Amino acid sequence: MRVLVGTENSGDLRQSELRRHLKMMSRCVETATAGSALTMILRSAESDPAKALIGMKGALQRAGAWAKVILARIEPEDDLRQLFAGLSELAPQRPSHELIRWARNPRLLEAHEQVIYGDALCWFGDAMRRDADKRNALALFEEEAPESARLGRLAFTALWAQSSLVPGRHLMGPASARPSGAYEQASGPELDLPALRPSPQGWPLLRH
């Protein structure tokens, strides 16, 4: 089932979308199994799905679920640290490079925001490159959509491989505390973008 959130630009719309994310997160918790992971591609830590994750952190923790996030922007830093602190609480034994990455290459910003909440729950938003005040405000929530969720996971995996580590200095601060050794660097060379980037036909998040 698809639910399209309207185009009017208003505070009511933003509150409605945040409530919708909280509802989807709650449904995800109901069906989550220990060790299951949500995947998020977001413009910044200010995005509504990030707020929903922080708001539902306790329920996710009790369900044994954790999350991985790709951000187009790492500002504002206070929100980034709050989000990272929440991710760390959900997966305290995982190093930072397994929890959050930065799509800092401009060529990656054509990807649309998305959240895969489970095997059949997902959300797709606007392109990450657009300023928040210039978005078309269209958002697609899908329920009972396993194929969309599968394609979303594939897109996330491809974008994750092309994204950069977030420097630890941006993640450390009053809002976050990491276990010893949490900032170990990912091993292996940086991936080559032209060699691994999917073609537009195979990239589920490119929409024109």
trRosetta pair geometry for C-beta under 8 A, 3 or more apart (Angstrom, degrees):
i j d omega theta_ij theta_ji phi_ij phi_ji
1 142 7.1 159 81 -156 45 54
1 143 4.7 -11 56 63 96 94
1 144 5.5 57 2 41 81 110
1 145 7.5 -120 36 -44 40 98
2 140 6.1 -26 -160 -165 104 97
2 141 7.1 143 -159 80 51 52
2 142 5.2 -19 -101 -102 71 78
2 143 8.0 -171 -74 25 28 66
2 145 7.4 69 -71 -68 78 140
3 20 7.6 -154 104 -148 138 136
3 140 7.5 144 74 -159 49 48
3 141 4.4 -16 61 65 101 104
3 142 7.7 -169 21 -76 70 33
3 143 7.5 34 -7 -1 106 102
4 138 6.8 -23 -167 -159 97 88
4 139 7.4 149 -157 77 51 48
4 140 5.8 -19 -103 -104 70 70
4 141 7.9 -162 -73 27 25 73
5 13 7.0 118 166 -164 110 95
5 16 6.9 160 -143 110 117 113
5 17 5.6 58 -153 -91 166 98
5 20 6.9 -128 -77 3 129 166
5 137 7.5 -104 113 155 100 79
5 138 7.0 151 72 -156 75 38
5 139 4.3 2 40 57 121 98
5 140 7.7 -137 13 -68 81 27
5 141 7.0 71 -31 -9 100 103
6 13 6.5 -110 72 -119 94 118
6 137 7.3 -8 111 127 53 114
7 136 6.5 -40 -136 166 98 77
7 137 5.3 122 -147 78 45 110
7 138 6.1 -8 -91 -69 83 80
8 13 5.7 -178 83 -54 83 137
8 137 7.1 -104 67 114 25 158
9 13 6.9 -98 -138 36 20 145
9 137 5.8 -151 -85 -51 71 150
10 13 4.7 106 59 0 79 98
10 14 7.3 -145 99 -1 48 84
11 14 5.6 -54 -152 37 40 111
11 15 6.3 37 152 -17 70 105
12 15 5.8 -56 -147 40 32 109
12 16 6.1 35 153 -23 65 107
13 16 5.5 -55 -147 36 30 114
13 17 6.4 28 156 -18 65 105
13 137 6.4 16 145 -169 150 129
14 17 5.9 -53 -147 35 31 108
14 18 6.5 32 154 -18 64 105
14 48 7.3 -165 -168 -75 76 125
15 18 5.7 -53 -148 36 33 111
15 19 6.4 35 153 -19 65 104
16 19 5.7 -54 -151 36 31 111
16 20 6.4 34 150 -23 64 105
17 20 5.3 -50 -149 33 36 116
17 21 6.6 38 151 -19 65 100
17 48 5.5 -97 119 -85 102 177
17 139 6.0 76 -128 43 125 160
18 21 5.7 -51 -151 34 35 111
18 22 6.5 36 150 -19 65 104
18 48 4.6 -133 -93 -145 73 114
18 51 6.2 -29 -138 87 112 132
18 52 6.6 -176 -162 -63 69 96
19 22 5.5 -53 -150 36 35 114
19 23 6.4 37 150 -21 66 104
20 23 5.6 -52 -150 34 33 113
20 24 6.4 32 151 -17 65 104
20 141 6.0 -111 165 -65 128 154
21 24 5.6 -52 -145 38 33 110
21 25 6.1 36 153 -21 65 106
21 48 5.0 162 -6 138 154 105
21 49 5.2 -143 -147 -94 139 58
21 51 7.5 88 91 71 143 87
21 52 3.8 -127 128 -50 111 153
21 115 7.5 72 -135 39 102 160
21 123 7.0 -27 -102 -41 85 168
22 25 5.6 -52 -145 36 30 114
22 26 6.4 35 152 -23 63 104
22 52 4.9 -148 -74 -130 59 102
22 55 6.2 -40 -110 93 107 140
22 56 6.6 162 -141 -49 72 116
23 26 5.6 -52 -151 33 31 114
23 27 6.6 29 151 -16 64 103
24 27 5.7 -54 -150 37 34 110
24 28 6.3 41 149 -24 65 103
24 52 7.6 25 60 168 91 158
24 115 7.6 112 115 99 141 129
24 117 5.2 -131 157 -68 103 166
24 121 5.7 161 -162 173 99 126
24 123 6.6 136 81 -42 179 119
24 141 6.6 -138 -70 -147 135 119
24 143 8.0 -141 -115 -81 95 97
25 28 5.4 -50 -150 32 34 117
25 29 6.6 39 150 -23 64 100
25 52 4.8 178 -28 156 144 115
25 53 6.8 -162 -119 -83 141 49
25 55 7.7 114 79 77 159 96
25 56 4.4 -178 139 7 134 165
25 59 7.8 110 140 79 99 129
25 60 7.5 -57 -179 -63 104 109
25 117 6.7 -130 -92 -133 45 123
26 29 5.6 -48 -152 29 34 114
26 30 6.8 38 149 -23 62 101
26 56 6.7 -139 -69 -117 63 136
26 59 7.2 -10 -115 126 64 164
27 30 5.5 -48 -153 27 37 116
27 31 6.8 9 158 2 66 107
27 117 7.1 57 81 139 94 141
27 118 7.7 -110 117 4 87 141
27 121 6.1 158 100 -95 120 159
27 143 7.8 -23 126 -121 166 115
28 31 6.5 -77 -153 49 30 92
28 32 5.9 48 152 -54 70 103
28 38 6.6 36 178 -85 155 117
28 60 8.0 5 104 -101 110 94
28 65 7.2 104 140 -140 104 174
28 117 4.0 -114 -79 174 128 101
28 118 4.9 -174 -126 -40 83 112
28 121 5.9 -132 -77 70 88 148
29 32 5.5 -38 -137 5 30 121
29 56 6.6 -135 -49 177 132 125
29 59 4.7 -16 -127 144 157 113
29 60 6.1 -105 -97 -82 102 55
29 62 7.9 43 -162 69 116 94
29 63 4.9 -158 -154 -38 75 153
29 65 7.0 -124 -109 12 62 141
31 118 5.6 58 86 -148 123 158
31 119 7.7 -103 136 22 135 99
32 36 4.9 -152 -156 58 82 134
32 60 7.3 81 -11 -137 175 65
32 63 4.2 67 78 155 129 132
32 64 6.8 178 133 64 112 75
32 65 4.2 -58 -164 -59 148 124
32 118 7.0 -118 -80 -101 68 113
33 36 5.0 98 56 -31 69 118
33 64 7.1 -42 145 80 36 121
34 63 7.6 -158 -82 152 54 53
34 64 3.3 -32 -119 129 68 160
34 65 7.9 -120 -123 -57 28 50
35 64 6.1 -19 -20 147 47 111
35 65 7.9 -24 62 -105 13 42
35 66 7.7 -23 -149 13 31 104
36 63 8.0 -46 48 135 109 106
36 64 7.3 83 24 103 78 87
36 65 5.1 -33 75 -114 86 88
36 66 7.8 163 88 30 42 64
36 118 7.3 21 164 -120 140 78
37 65 6.9 158 -93 -167 28 76
37 66 5.4 -28 -108 77 80 79
37 67 6.2 144 -164 -103 74 29
37 68 5.8 27 175 -6 126 99
38 53 7.4 -160 80 -106 150 116
38 60 7.9 -60 -6 -135 127 134
38 65 6.6 56 -20 166 94 119
38 66 7.5 -147 24 105 77 34
38 67 4.2 -20 63 -109 97 92
38 68 7.4 -174 88 28 54 61
38 115 6.7 -1 178 -171 109 93
38 116 6.6 175 -158 83 61 64
38 117 5.9 -4 -124 -123 107 42
38 118 7.7 -35 -97 -56 80 55
39 67 7.3 175 -80 -158 26 71
39 68 5.3 -12 -114 66 71 96
39 69 7.9 169 -162 -83 46 39
39 114 7.9 9 109 106 91 95
39 115 7.2 169 88 -150 52 48
39 116 4.7 15 51 42 96 107
39 152 7.3 161 80 138 120 98
39 153 6.4 121 28 -114 151 67
39 156 4.3 36 158 -156 143 167
40 49 5.6 179 -133 122 126 137
40 50 7.2 131 160 -72 158 74
40 53 7.4 -72 -45 -47 155 143
40 67 6.3 21 -3 -179 112 116
40 68 7.2 179 28 91 73 49
40 69 4.5 -13 69 -113 109 77
40 70 7.0 -170 99 30 60 64
40 114 7.4 -171 -146 93 42 53
40 115 4.9 -1 -108 -107 79 84
40 116 7.9 -143 -68 26 45 64
41 69 7.9 166 -82 -160 27 55
41 70 4.8 -8 -115 64 69 110
41 103 7.7 42 -152 -27 94 145
41 111 6.1 -79 168 136 146 125
41 112 7.5 88 100 98 126 44
41 113 5.7 -170 101 -140 80 42
41 114 4.9 29 43 43 108 79
41 115 7.6 -151 30 -67 62 49
41 128 7.1 -90 153 -62 96 128
41 155 7.6 -62 -25 121 152 106
41 156 6.1 -145 -44 -106 110 84
41 159 6.2 37 -108 88 130 159
41 205 7.1 -32 85 -118 164 156
42 45 7.3 94 110 -80 138 32
42 47 4.2 -145 -161 30 116 153
42 49 6.1 -141 -89 59 124 114
42 50 5.9 88 -157 -41 173 109
42 69 6.4 -22 18 -163 114 103
42 70 7.1 152 26 81 64 57
42 71 5.6 -24 76 -106 87 68
42 72 7.3 -129 107 5 45 85
42 113 5.5 47 -114 -135 44 105
42 115 7.9 31 -65 -67 95 93
42 128 7.6 113 143 -111 21 108
43 46 7.7 -45 88 60 97 88
43 47 5.5 130 42 -66 84 119
43 71 7.3 17 125 -157 18 70
43 72 5.0 -36 -142 39 47 121
43 73 6.2 10 160 18 67 104
43 113 6.0 -50 -28 -75 83 121
43 128 4.9 174 -96 -142 73 74
43 130 7.9 -71 -105 65 138 66
43 132 7.0 159 110 -74 158 89
44 47 5.9 144 62 -26 56 89
44 50 7.8 -79 112 2 50 154
44 71 5.9 63 -118 -159 36 110
44 72 6.8 -69 -57 60 64 81
44 73 4.3 -29 -86 70 102 103
44 74 7.5 -171 -133 -82 85 12
44 75 6.8 -45 -137 78 132 47
44 76 7.5 73 168 14 135 58
44 79 6.9 60 147 96 100 136
44 80 7.7 -74 -174 -71 82 88
45 50 5.0 -172 -159 173 53 165
45 71 6.5 -20 -46 -109 73 141
45 74 7.8 42 -14 -146 108 43
45 76 7.4 -102 61 60 106 65
45 79 3.8 163 100 130 113 99
45 80 4.6 -175 -11 -82 149 49
45 82 7.0 135 161 61 135 88
45 83 4.1 -134 -139 -13 117 142
46 50 7.0 59 46 59 7 134
46 51 7.8 15 -171 -45 37 104
46 76 6.8 69 -52 23 114 96
46 79 5.2 -4 -65 179 70 172
46 132 7.6 -42 98 -80 129 152
47 50 5.0 93 65 5 78 105
47 51 7.4 -148 100 -4 41 88
47 113 6.5 -173 -143 -142 150 144
47 125 7.9 -173 -155 40 124 168
48 51 5.5 -56 -149 37 39 112
48 52 6.2 40 153 -22 70 103
49 52 5.4 -51 -146 36 36 114
49 53 6.4 41 154 -23 66 101
49 113 7.7 174 8 171 131 116
49 115 4.7 -178 -131 -61 152 143
49 123 6.9 -178 -78 68 125 141
50 53 5.7 -48 -149 31 33 113
50 54 6.6 31 153 -15 63 103
50 69 7.3 65 -98 -131 99 147
50 79 7.3 73 124 169 143 107
50 83 5.1 -36 -165 -107 118 126
51 54 5.8 -55 -151 37 33 109
51 55 6.2 31 152 -18 66 110
52 55 5.6 -58 -146 41 32 112
52 56 6.0 6 163 1 68 113
53 56 6.3 -70 -139 51 25 93
53 57 6.6 60 152 -72 61 77
53 60 7.2 3 -155 -21 72 158
53 67 6.0 -43 -140 -4 138 170
53 83 7.3 59 80 -139 125 86
53 86 6.1 124 126 131 99 144
53 87 7.9 17 146 -69 138 74
54 57 5.6 -12 -154 -37 33 115
54 82 6.4 14 -109 146 144 104
54 83 6.7 -89 -61 -101 112 59
54 86 4.9 -113 -103 -73 73 157
56 59 4.9 -54 -173 46 81 114
56 60 5.5 85 126 -26 90 101
57 60 5.8 -60 -147 39 29 111
57 61 6.1 32 156 -23 66 108
57 86 4.9 -111 -101 -148 134 105
57 89 6.3 46 179 82 124 132
57 90 6.7 -117 -152 -60 84 101
58 61 5.6 -54 -148 33 29 113
58 62 6.5 27 155 -17 64 104
59 62 5.8 -54 -149 36 32 110
59 63 6.4 26 153 -14 64 109
60 63 5.7 -62 -148 42 31 108
60 65 4.6 -86 -164 70 84 104
60 66 7.4 122 156 -84 114 29
60 67 7.5 -16 -179 -29 153 107
60 90 5.8 -23 118 -114 118 121
61 64 7.7 42 178 -69 30 26
61 65 7.8 -90 -66 52 21 66
61 89 6.5 -46 -89 135 130 98
61 90 5.8 -125 -87 -107 78 67
65 90 6.9 -37 103 -163 57 121
66 87 7.4 76 -171 -159 88 67
66 90 4.2 147 -120 138 74 109
66 91 4.0 61 -139 -53 146 109
66 94 7.4 109 174 6 157 145
66 99 7.9 -85 166 -116 114 93
67 87 5.8 -100 72 -117 93 88
67 90 6.1 42 14 87 82 161
67 91 7.9 -151 36 -11 49 118
67 99 7.6 60 92 -154 63 81
68 87 7.9 89 -100 -145 31 125
68 98 7.2 -81 -108 158 109 56
68 99 6.1 -140 -116 -147 63 34
68 100 7.3 -169 -160 -72 57 41
68 156 7.7 111 94 169 116 128
68 160 7.2 10 148 -108 132 136
69 83 6.9 -61 54 158 171 126
69 87 6.5 -106 6 -84 117 141
69 99 7.0 8 27 156 85 66
69 100 5.0 -7 67 -112 93 81
69 101 7.7 179 96 30 53 60
70 100 7.6 162 -86 -158 31 54
70 101 5.2 -19 -111 70 76 91
70 102 7.6 170 -159 -87 66 12
70 103 5.4 59 169 -35 108 107
70 156 7.1 -177 -1 -148 129 80
70 159 5.7 65 -165 123 177 116
70 160 6.0 -126 -68 -88 125 68
70 163 5.4 -143 -135 -67 111 166
71 74 5.9 108 104 -80 137 62
71 80 7.4 -27 -56 -115 178 101
71 100 6.9 9 -3 -169 107 100
71 101 7.6 178 25 89 70 42
71 102 5.8 -28 69 -112 87 61
71 103 6.8 -161 90 18 33 85
71 166 7.7 41 44 -79 118 130
72 102 7.9 94 -139 -163 12 63
72 103 5.1 -37 -99 68 58 109
72 108 7.6 -168 -112 104 87 100
72 109 5.6 84 -138 -115 126 92
72 128 3.9 159 -54 171 149 125
72 129 7.3 -142 -161 -72 152 42
74 77 7.0 33 141 -97 82 69
74 80 5.3 46 -171 -101 71 152
74 102 5.7 -29 -52 -111 115 123
74 166 6.0 148 -108 -135 139 113
74 170 5.4 11 158 172 137 150
75 80 7.3 -52 -97 -29 19 125
76 79 4.9 81 73 12 90 105
76 80 7.0 -158 98 -10 45 90
77 80 5.2 -52 -146 36 39 117
77 81 6.2 37 157 -20 70 103
77 170 6.1 -121 -130 -158 104 79
77 173 7.3 110 148 -29 106 161
78 81 6.0 -55 -150 36 29 108
78 82 6.5 29 152 -18 63 106
78 173 7.7 -114 -110 118 55 154
78 175 6.6 114 -162 -23 64 144
79 82 5.6 -54 -147 37 34 112
79 83 6.3 34 154 -18 66 105
80 83 5.9 -58 -150 38 29 109
80 84 6.2 24 155 -16 65 109
80 166 7.8 -167 -176 -168 128 148
80 170 6.2 -31 119 156 149 98
80 171 6.9 -101 138 -100 104 58
81 84 5.7 -54 -142 40 31 109
81 85 6.2 39 155 -25 64 103
81 170 7.8 -145 -66 151 85 57
81 171 6.2 141 -107 -160 71 40
81 172 7.5 -35 -120 96 114 10
81 173 4.5 -51 -122 54 157 121
81 174 7.4 74 137 59 150 58
81 175 3.9 115 123 61 108 120
81 176 4.8 -131 -172 -11 85 112
82 85 5.7 -50 -148 31 30 114
82 86 6.7 30 152 -17 61 103
82 175 4.6 -72 -75 179 61 147
82 176 7.6 -142 -81 -52 23 93
83 86 5.7 -57 -156 35 33 111
83 87 6.4 32 150 -17 68 105
83 100 7.6 112 118 -100 108 142
84 87 5.4 -50 -145 37 37 113
84 88 6.1 40 154 -23 67 106
84 96 7.3 6 -156 -132 121 101
84 99 7.1 103 -141 116 76 131
84 100 5.9 -68 -104 -10 93 157
84 166 8.0 -133 -90 90 135 151
84 171 4.7 -123 152 -147 174 99
84 175 7.8 102 58 106 88 106
84 176 5.2 -7 94 -97 102 151
85 88 5.6 -55 -148 36 29 114
85 89 6.6 31 153 -21 63 103
85 175 5.0 -121 -25 143 142 81
85 176 3.8 -140 -75 -96 90 79
85 177 7.3 47 -124 17 99 57
86 89 5.8 -52 -149 32 33 110
86 90 6.7 29 154 -16 64 105
87 90 5.8 -60 -154 37 32 110
87 91 6.6 -28 165 34 68 99
87 99 4.5 122 150 -179 131 126
87 100 6.1 130 69 -45 172 108
88 91 6.9 -85 -140 65 26 65
88 92 6.1 59 166 -104 70 58
88 96 7.9 -23 -86 -93 103 74
88 99 6.9 8 -72 -128 60 175
88 176 6.4 104 14 -153 147 103
88 177 7.8 -176 114 72 153 46
88 178 5.9 -109 -137 -103 147 77
88 182 7.3 25 -131 -159 118 150
89 92 6.5 10 -132 -66 26 93
91 94 4.1 -3 142 17 117 123
91 98 7.5 -110 127 106 144 111
91 99 6.2 -177 66 -92 128 112
92 179 6.0 87 173 -24 90 126
93 179 7.4 -8 -103 35 41 155
94 98 4.4 -107 179 82 112 129
94 99 5.7 127 110 -52 121 100
95 98 5.5 91 63 9 69 102
95 99 7.6 -151 103 -3 38 98
95 181 7.3 -78 -94 135 104 74
95 182 5.3 164 -125 -168 62 50
95 183 6.7 153 -159 -87 99 13
95 184 5.0 -75 -120 46 151 90
96 99 5.7 -74 -152 41 39 107
96 100 6.3 -45 -177 44 78 94
96 165 7.5 82 108 -161 105 96
96 166 6.8 -105 156 61 121 97
96 168 6.7 161 21 -98 165 81
96 171 6.0 154 -132 60 142 177
96 178 7.0 -36 -57 -119 103 151
96 182 5.9 82 -31 149 86 89
96 183 5.6 13 8 -107 126 61
97 100 8.0 -85 -116 59 23 55
97 101 7.2 53 -153 -81 61 91
97 165 5.2 -37 -106 -115 103 104
97 184 7.6 -89 13 86 117 66
97 185 7.0 75 -34 -155 147 34
97 186 4.3 -146 151 -49 160 104
100 166 5.5 -21 113 7 105 136
100 171 7.5 149 66 -99 141 129
101 160 6.0 119 35 -144 150 68
101 163 3.8 102 138 114 124 127
101 164 6.4 152 -171 69 89 33
101 165 6.6 -60 -123 -98 79 31
101 166 6.6 -164 -130 -26 28 89
102 163 5.8 160 69 -179 33 101
102 164 4.8 -37 68 67 95 90
102 165 7.2 2 20 103 101 16
102 166 4.9 120 -33 -80 113 80
103 108 4.2 -132 -173 113 107 139
103 109 6.6 146 127 -75 118 64
103 111 7.1 -96 -158 42 163 130
103 128 6.8 43 81 115 141 165
103 159 6.3 -22 -96 180 124 106
103 162 7.4 43 -125 99 82 94
103 163 4.7 -59 -80 -109 61 106
103 164 7.8 159 -90 17 17 78
104 108 7.8 50 51 40 25 130
104 163 7.4 107 7 -153 70 70
104 164 5.1 -23 19 22 116 130
105 108 4.8 85 75 -6 90 107
105 162 6.7 -79 34 155 138 104
105 163 7.9 -137 15 -109 98 48
105 164 7.6 131 -25 -26 86 106
105 193 6.4 177 -163 -97 170 148
106 109 5.7 -43 -162 7 48 119
106 129 7.7 65 -162 -110 75 113
107 110 7.3 -29 179 2 46 105
107 193 6.9 98 70 176 140 143
107 197 7.5 -39 131 -114 129 154
108 111 5.9 -21 172 3 68 116
108 128 7.7 -15 122 63 77 140
108 159 6.3 114 -157 -143 115 94
108 162 5.9 172 -91 112 127 126
108 163 6.9 123 -158 -84 170 79
109 127 6.9 75 150 164 71 97
109 128 4.8 -119 -152 86 71 100
109 129 3.7 98 140 -71 116 91
110 127 5.9 -42 -155 -146 38 122
110 128 7.8 -13 32 40 8 88
110 129 6.4 2 -76 -15 41 128
110 205 7.7 132 114 116 72 92
110 206 5.6 22 132 -116 116 88
111 114 8.0 -83 164 2 97 107
111 127 7.1 131 83 -143 27 71
111 128 5.8 14 77 3 77 118
111 155 7.1 151 -141 172 116 115
111 159 5.7 45 -91 -99 168 140
111 203 7.6 -103 -96 171 87 115
111 205 4.1 30 -147 118 78 138
111 206 7.0 -54 -94 -68 51 64
112 124 5.6 41 119 -171 133 91
112 125 6.0 178 172 75 95 53
112 126 6.3 -137 -142 141 92 14
112 127 5.3 -63 -94 -88 67 48
112 128 7.0 175 -130 -25 20 74
112 205 4.8 -154 30 -168 80 91
112 206 7.9 179 -14 -82 92 20
112 207 6.2 15 -40 16 133 113
113 123 7.9 -25 123 117 91 95
113 124 7.2 139 87 -164 63 43
113 125 3.6 -13 69 58 114 113
113 126 6.3 26 16 54 107 50
113 127 7.8 163 -10 -136 74 7
113 128 6.0 124 -57 -74 76 79
114 122 6.6 -4 -173 -177 99 104
114 123 6.4 167 -152 88 53 60
114 124 5.0 -8 -103 -105 91 65
114 125 6.9 -160 -69 19 44 76
114 152 5.3 -153 157 -144 142 112
114 155 7.0 56 43 88 155 133
114 156 7.3 -122 84 -67 119 98
114 205 6.4 -112 -18 -107 133 115
115 122 6.5 175 89 -152 56 59
115 123 4.7 15 46 47 95 103
116 121 7.6 120 -171 87 48 62
116 122 5.0 -16 -110 -106 59 100
116 149 5.3 112 -145 -149 105 80
116 152 4.5 161 -73 112 114 129
116 153 5.6 71 -99 -66 177 77
116 156 6.7 -97 3 -24 127 144
117 121 3.8 -50 69 102 114 112
117 122 6.3 -163 14 -82 82 40
117 123 7.3 61 -26 -6 109 93
118 121 4.6 44 39 31 96 103
118 149 7.1 -44 91 -137 46 149
119 146 5.8 -8 153 -117 83 92
119 149 5.9 121 171 111 29 158
120 143 6.8 53 132 -173 93 46
120 144 5.3 11 160 -118 129 24
120 145 5.6 136 -169 47 73 42
120 146 4.6 -39 -96 -68 90 68
120 149 5.6 -112 -99 -12 25 145
121 142 7.2 169 -150 92 36 66
121 143 5.8 4 -109 -114 77 65
121 145 7.6 105 -92 42 22 89
121 149 6.9 52 44 -86 31 128
122 141 7.7 172 94 -154 45 47
122 142 5.0 -3 62 58 85 105
122 145 6.2 -91 30 79 105 120
122 148 5.3 -148 49 121 142 107
122 149 4.9 -173 -40 -89 124 73
122 152 5.2 176 -137 -15 146 163
123 139 6.6 0 -172 178 101 102
123 140 6.8 159 -155 86 52 55
123 141 5.1 -16 -104 -104 86 67
123 142 7.3 -175 -80 19 37 73
124 139 7.2 171 86 -159 49 58
124 140 4.6 -3 56 58 95 105
124 142 7.6 30 -1 -7 98 111
124 148 8.0 -100 -32 -177 122 121
124 152 7.6 -133 -75 -99 98 118
124 205 7.8 -166 -138 -123 110 78
125 135 8.0 -16 169 -162 100 142
125 138 7.9 153 -151 94 51 57
125 139 5.0 -12 -106 -114 76 92
125 140 7.8 -160 -71 26 36 68
126 130 5.4 -58 142 46 124 137
126 135 4.4 -158 4 -147 171 111
126 136 6.1 152 -103 36 123 81
126 137 7.6 -6 -47 -49 130 18
126 138 6.9 110 -72 56 89 74
126 139 7.6 -64 -27 -79 76 75
127 130 5.2 96 73 -10 88 102
127 207 7.6 -144 -66 54 98 90
130 134 5.5 -132 -176 87 97 95
130 135 5.1 118 120 -89 134 73
131 134 4.5 62 63 19 94 108
131 135 7.5 -136 88 -38 48 76
132 135 6.2 -31 -158 -14 33 116
142 145 3.8 -22 154 12 119 155
142 148 5.0 1 102 78 163 159
142 149 7.8 -150 95 -49 120 80
145 148 4.0 -3 147 30 118 119
145 149 6.1 133 101 -21 78 88
146 149 5.5 -57 -147 40 34 113
146 150 6.2 39 154 -25 68 103
147 150 5.5 -49 -147 32 33 114
147 151 6.5 30 155 -14 65 104
148 151 5.9 -55 -147 39 32 108
148 152 6.2 36 152 -22 64 108
149 152 5.5 -54 -146 36 31 116
149 153 6.5 34 154 -21 64 102
150 153 5.9 -54 -153 32 30 110
150 154 6.7 30 150 -17 63 104
151 154 5.6 -52 -151 35 36 113
151 155 6.4 36 151 -19 66 105
151 204 4.1 136 161 -97 109 158
152 155 5.6 -54 -148 37 32 111
152 156 6.3 35 153 -21 65 104
152 204 6.5 -112 -77 103 42 146
152 205 7.9 84 -123 -68 63 96
153 156 5.6 -51 -147 35 32 114
153 157 6.4 35 154 -21 64 104
154 157 5.8 -54 -150 33 31 112
154 158 6.5 28 153 -16 64 106
154 204 6.6 96 75 -2 104 127
155 158 5.8 -57 -150 37 32 110
155 159 6.2 23 156 -12 67 110
155 203 6.5 90 -119 -166 97 60
155 204 4.4 -102 -57 52 126 102
155 205 4.6 120 -168 -23 146 106
156 159 5.9 -62 -144 43 29 105
156 160 5.9 35 156 -26 67 109
157 160 5.7 -51 -143 33 27 115
157 161 6.7 29 156 -21 60 104
158 161 6.0 -57 -157 31 29 111
158 162 6.9 12 153 -7 62 110
158 196 7.5 -179 -153 149 82 96
158 197 7.6 92 174 -137 112 44
158 198 5.4 -26 -150 -15 155 117
158 203 7.1 -125 96 -118 157 83
159 162 5.8 -66 -151 43 36 104
159 163 6.1 41 152 -35 70 109
159 205 7.4 1 -49 27 134 150
160 163 5.7 -55 -143 24 30 115
161 191 5.5 16 162 11 88 172
161 196 6.2 -101 120 145 130 147
162 191 6.3 -99 -98 84 50 126
162 193 5.7 75 -141 -113 110 83
162 196 6.6 -170 -75 91 96 117
162 197 6.6 57 -89 -87 145 83
165 185 7.1 -40 -90 -139 171 75
165 186 6.3 -166 -73 8 123 111
166 170 5.6 -100 170 69 99 125
166 171 5.9 98 116 -47 119 112
167 170 5.3 90 73 2 83 102
167 171 7.7 -172 99 -2 46 91
168 171 5.5 -68 -151 43 44 107
168 172 5.8 38 158 -23 80 109
168 183 4.3 21 -95 -135 138 140
169 172 6.1 -51 -135 34 30 108
171 176 6.1 -65 162 79 75 160
171 178 7.6 43 126 -40 118 132
171 183 7.9 170 65 -98 132 110
172 176 6.4 -121 -126 79 32 109
172 178 7.4 -78 -97 5 83 114
173 176 6.0 57 54 32 69 89
178 182 3.6 -121 166 54 121 154
178 183 6.7 93 104 -39 157 87
179 182 5.0 116 61 -51 68 112
181 184 5.7 7 179 -39 76 107
191 195 7.7 -132 172 66 80 106
191 196 5.5 -25 167 12 120 151
192 195 4.2 47 93 18 114 117
192 196 6.4 128 77 -4 65 96
193 196 6.7 -85 -143 48 23 87
193 197 5.5 28 174 -40 69 114
194 197 6.2 -45 -125 18 23 112
198 202 4.2 -116 179 92 119 105
198 203 4.6 156 89 -68 116 86
199 202 5.1 72 57 20 79 99
199 203 6.9 -149 92 -17 34 97
200 203 5.6 -62 -135 33 33 113
200 206 5.1 -94 -144 88 82 157
203 206 4.6 52 99 -3 115 112
